Amino acid sequence: MERVMITEVEKTFPNKEKNQSFTVFKDLSLTVEPGEFVSLLGPSGCGKSTLLNIVAGLDQSTSGKVKVGDTTIKEPGSDRGVVFQEAALMPWLTVLENVMFAINKKMKKEEAKEHATKYLKLVHLSKFLHSYPHELSGGMKQRVAIARALSMDPKVLLMDEPFGALDEQTRMMLHKEVQYIWEETKKTILFVTHNIRESILLSDRIVLMGTRPGGIRKIYTVDLPRPRVPASPEFIQLEQDIMAILGGEIEKVMKEEMGDDFNSQKASLLYGTDRNMGNHI
């Protein structure tokens, strides 16, 4: 477990055609404590995935710095495991081989096999070690991707909408899987999502990000006991509080994209019953 420290980070993209720059967020500071589960929540375009990529070392900030423990992040490293929305498994390798591929090459083959099997058992895939990706469901593929990231024994697990492409029933199952893995491994987790309910179910804290130039609008500490019950009055109240803030942010996005065609009186139609802020963006 390690602390993640994001200090006064800014990300700006140049637009050479228009001779101007585009700022995604600026002066963004956040600390994720060791073993904490923190979700980044906000409308599309607010910079959630960009921030995650900067922490992963897959992108560089324009200014500011990111540290994991005592290490300043400038490039990808084995101390950070990343799980993307797509599992990105190699189709010619079995489940076991996909996980073994990510393991330290200095490890002997039999040791690597035992190590990979341990993490596949953790995600309940021990019966599918010799299956190929095309033989797996979407949820099973994501569990392989999680096992692959964990097999490197990272200090921090970064998850970028890992369940965004899955159906609701599979998402619900994987919510339980991720909570189990987090409780078993005690990893520090930074998790990107559009889904308010998902963030409340999983997180210690929820970081609400606003529209560009984005930043942190509010941070919620989720004090609800686990396992959390979406039908409880406390859960519903927190969901409504978050929606009150993000409702305004998503309207800003729609006004920017639609101009005069946007009618704020119809804004309630933008939000699905699952409180997924990304459904119609």
Buried (B, 14 or more C-beta within 10 A) or exposed (E): EBBBBBBEBBBBEEEEEEEEEEBBBBEBEBEBEBBBBBBBBBBBBBBBBBBBBBBBBBEEBBEBBBBBBEEEBEEEBEBBBBBBBBBEBEEEBBBBBBBBBBBEEEBEEEEBBEBBBBBBEBBEBEEBBEBBBEEBEBBBBBBBBBBBBBBBBBBBBBBBBBBBBBEEEBBEBBBEBBBEBBEEBEBBBBBBBBBBBBBBBBBBBBBBBBBBBBBBBEEBEBEBEEEBEEEEEBBEEBBEBBBEBBBBBBBBBBBEEEEEEBEEEEBEEBBEEBBBBBEEB
